[in-house]
Amino acid sequence: MPISPARSVEGVARIGMLATQIRRKNVKKGLQFTVMIVGSSGLGKSTFVNTLCESSVLAKKDHSMPEKAAHEKTVAITPTTVDMEEDGIKLSLTIVDTPGFGDNINNEGSFHDILAYIEKQFDTILAEESRIKRNPKFQDNRVHAVLYFIAPTGHSLREIDIEFMRRLGPRANVIPVIAKADSMSPPELAAFKKKVMEDIAYYKIPIYNFPYDEEEDDEDTIDENDELRALLPFAVVGSEDEAIVNGRRVRGRQYPWGFVDVDNPQHCDFSKLRFMLLSSHLQDLKEITHDHLYEQYRTEKLSKDADLDPEEEEAAEAEELRQQEAALREKYLARQAAENASPMDTGAPASSRPSMDQQ
């Protein structure tokens, strides 16, 4: 039975009223959102966070003592909460920093610590849901997005990149980010983006790829998600320095050949990533975390608790992980061997020059 125009208009009006009510509630109460930052040292993660929050949230690391670089490090997972305002709505943004990740020869401990932190937040929610009387002031500290920083090498993903994103994908919304994107020329950057996404598809790495439903979502939402999906991995530049360019104060980096404006979408993807993260897709990231990632973990957790004792569960997980790692490494080595043989077979030159370090 077709819907009359009057009822259609009435339905749209009700949806508009509901959206207004939700916005008023959010304006009054505010929103909580948690982002984890992961990547090897020296990729500008602290600068990126300070640029994102428009304030000095994370102190820059001191790299002036190279003799300490060879010391084994452990990941120091450090949450820091910043109160902000986005689009007139109060936002309590928690940044979970992971200094020490990727700095060792064997990074198995780093993988375990970060995954354990994310699952611990799920366990806390699960325990709160099981209480007869819940705490009305309970704070949800689940990680809603993981920004994984990739070194701008211009080549394939490293084994550590593949393994980390593969492990965290089922537990968090992993968003790959190319660090220090201004160290590459536009053609190099475009080729590197393409290579990274090919690797993600080849190794079946689950990332947040701006999902939508063609039957339920409107055309604007679909177009917006397609546009953001095409930007993956986001190429970012961070800077806390300001300069006057064409009579306007902007944040960026000055080079002999020109000025990189971090908020200019023609220069990098920072502004698009920031708007997506803290505004347009914030609620979607939270809903996927609760409705899919947490529910999947909850189902697995309760099923295993019912079937196995703790020692058997730990042994089964360890064996499964060993098998997955062996299969992934074999696949990775085979792909690397094929890529290394390809230029020799075709007579093509070796791949692009190494990128310059950003000052």
N, C-alpha and C positions, 0 to 999 in steps of 0.2 A: 504494500500500500504506500503510495507516494506521500511524502511529508509536505503539508501545506506551507506556503511562504510565511504565514503568520506564526506557525509553530516553529519554523526554522529560525526566524528572527528572534523569537522568544528564547529558543535554546542558546543562540549566540549571546544574547543579553545575559542569560544566567551564567554562562561560562565566564563572561567578562566580569560579572559581579563576584564570582568565586575567586577569580584571579586577583581581583582588587582586595578581597578579604585576606587572601593568603599573603599578598604583598604587605598589607598593613600589619599583619601578625609578625612577618619577618622583620619589618622595619622596627617594630617595638621590641621584639625578643632578640633579634639578631641571628646570625648563622654561625655555625662552627664548621671548619673545614681543615683537613690535615693533608699536607703534601710532604712526601719524603724525597730527599735529594740524594742521588747515588751516582758515583763516578770516581775515577782515579784522581789522585792529587794533581794539582796544576791545571785543571780544566776550567777554572774560573767559576766554580760553584758558589763560593761565598759572595763574589761580586754579583753574580746573577741574582741570588736571593736578596741582596741589598737593593739591587735595581728593581726587582719585582715588588718589594715592599716599600720602596722609595724612602728607606731609612737604613741606618747601620744596625742590622739585626745580627749578623755573624761577623766576628772579627777575622781579618785576613790572617792566614797562616804565615808563620815565620820560616822561610826556607833558606836562611842565611848560614846555617850550619850543616854543610853537606856530609860531615862525618857521621851524622845521626841517620842519614838516609838508609843505611844498610841494616839498621836495627829492625827486628821483627816487630810489627805493630798489630794491635787488635782494633777492630772497629769500635769506635766510641759513639754509640747511638745517642744523640742529644736532641730532645725536643725543645723548641723555643716558640712561645706564643706571642703573637703581635695583634693588637687591636687596630682594625682598619675600618674604612667606610668605602663601599663600592656601590655606585648607583643609588646613593641615599640609604643603603642598608648597612647596619653594623655587621662587621665580619670579624670573628675571632679566628685568625689564621695561625695554625700550628705548623711550623717548619721542623721536620725531623731530619737533622743532618747526620751524615754517616762518615765522618773523617776516619781515614785509615783503610777504606775499602780499596782493594786492588793494588796495595802497596807491597804485598808480600809475593814470594814465589809461589807458595801454595795458599790460595784464597778460599779454601773450603770452609775455614772458620768464619770468614766474612759472610759467605752465603748463608751459613747456618744461623748466625747471629741476627741478620736482617730478617730472614724468614721467620725465625722464632719470635722476633719483636712483633711482626704483623699478626702472627697467629695468636700471640698472647692477648692482643686487643680483642680478637674474636672470642677467645676463651672468657675474657672479662664480661663481654656482652652475653655470652651463653650462660654464665653463672648468674648474672643479674636477671635474665629472663626466667631462670629456674626458681628464683626466690618467691616465697609466698607474698611477702610485702616488699615491693620494689622501692628503691630510693628515688624520690621525685627530682632530686638534684644530681642524679647520676650523669656523668659526663662521658659522652661517646668519643673515644680516642682512636677509633679505627682509621687506618690510612686510606684516604680516598683516591689518591693519585701518587704514582712514583715517577718522578722525572729522572730518566736514566741518561747520563751524559756520555756521549760517544766522542772519542778523540778524532780530530779532523785529519785523518791520515790520507784520505783519498782512495783507500783500498777497501778490502772486505772487512766485515766485522771481525773482531778478535774472538778467540775462543772464550775468553772470560765474558765478553759482551753477550755472546749467544747463550752460554750456560746460565748466566744470571737472569736474563730476561725470560728464558724458558722456565726456570724454576719459579720465578715470582709471578709470571703471567696468570696462573690459576688462583692466585691469592690477592692480586691488586691490579688496578688499572695502570699498566705500564705505558708510559709515553716516552718514546725515544727522542733525544735532543742532540743535535750536533753542536758541540761547544766551540767557541772561538771561530765562528763562521767567517769572520772577516780575514782569516788567514788563508782563505781559498778564493780563487777567482770565480765569477758567476758560472762559467762552463764547468769548472772543476767541482763546484758545489752541487750543481744539477746532476752531474754524473755520479757523485758520491751518494746523493740522496737515492738515486735510482738503484745503485748497488746495494745500499743498506736495506731497502725495501725488498729487493730480490732475495737477499740473505734471509730476511725475516720470513718471507713466504717459503723459501726452500727448506728451512729448518722448522717450519710450522710453529713459530714463536707467537704465543698469544699476546697481543698488545691491544690497547684501547684505540680502535680505528673508527670512532665516531659512528656507531651503529644507528640505523633508523629502520622504520617499518614503512614501506612504500604505500601500504594500504591505510595505515593509521596516521602517519605524520603528514603535515601540510607541505606544500611545494617549497615554501621558504626554508623550512627546517631541513628538507632533503638537500636543497641547493647549498645551504650553509655547511652541512656536514660533508658534502662532496668536496667543497672548496677546502675545508680544513683537512680532510683526508688526503687531498692532493699535496698538502704541504709537508706531510710526514716524510722523514723525521724533521721536526722543527729546527731551523738553523738560527741560533741565537748569538747575540753579542751583548755583553754586560758592561756597564760603566757607571761609576758614581761621579764622574767628572762632568762639568757643564762648560759650555762655550756659547758665544754669541755668533749665530750663523744667519745671515740675511736679516739682521735686526731682531732675531728671535733667540731666546735662551733655550738650548736643547742639551740633552744628555748624549754623550757619545765619546768617540776616540778620534784624536787628531793624528793624521799621518801626513807624510810629505806629499802624497798624491791627492789628499782630500780629507774630508771629515765623514766619519761613520755615525749616523744618527740612529741610536738604538730603538727609537720609537717610530722610525720611518719604515713602513712595510716594504718599501722598495730596496732597503738596505739589508734587512733581516726579518725574521718571523717573530721577534720578541713581542711586539704589540698584539699580534694575533694570538699568540700563546697565552699572554697575560689575560686578555679579555675572555678567552675561552675558559681558562682555568678559574678565574675569580668572578665570572659573571655568567656568560651564556650557557656554559656546560657544567657549572658547579653542581646544580641539582641533579643532573643526569649522572655525574660521577658518583654522587652520594647514593643515588637509587641503585645503580649497578652494584656498588659495594655491598649494600644491604640485601637487595633482592636476589642477587645472583652469586657473588663471590662469597659472602657470609653464609648464605643458605647452603651452598655447595660444601663449604667447610663444615658447617653444622651437621649436615647429613653424613658426611664421611666420619666425623668425630664420633657421633652417637652410634653409627653402625659398627665402627671398630671397637668402641668401648663395650659393645654388647657381645662381640664375637671373639675378641682376643684379650689375653691378659697383657699388662704393660710391656713385659719382656718380649713376648711373641710379636706384639705390634711393632716395637722398636726394631727387632731383627728383620721383620718383613719389609719395613720401610727402607732399611739400610740396603737390603738385597735388591729391592726394586730400583733404588737410586743408583746402585753400582751398575746394574744392567742398562739403565737409561744413559748413564755417562759413557759406558763403553760403546754403545750404539751411536751416540752423538759424536764421540771422538773419531770413530771410524768413518762416519759420514763427512765430518769436517776435514779430515786428512785427505779423503778421496776428492773432495771438492777443491781443496787447495792444490793438490797434485794436477788436477785437470786444468785449473786456471794457470798454473805455472808452465804447463806444457803448451797451452794454446798459443802464446805469442811466437814460440819457436816453430810450431807447426805451420803457422800462416805467414811467417816472415814479418809480422807486425811488430812495431817498436814496443818496448816495455811500457807499463802504465805510467801515469802522470808523476811529475816531480813531487818530492815530499813537501808538505806545507811548512810555511815559516812559523816560528814561534811568535806568539802575540806578545807585544811588550806591555 
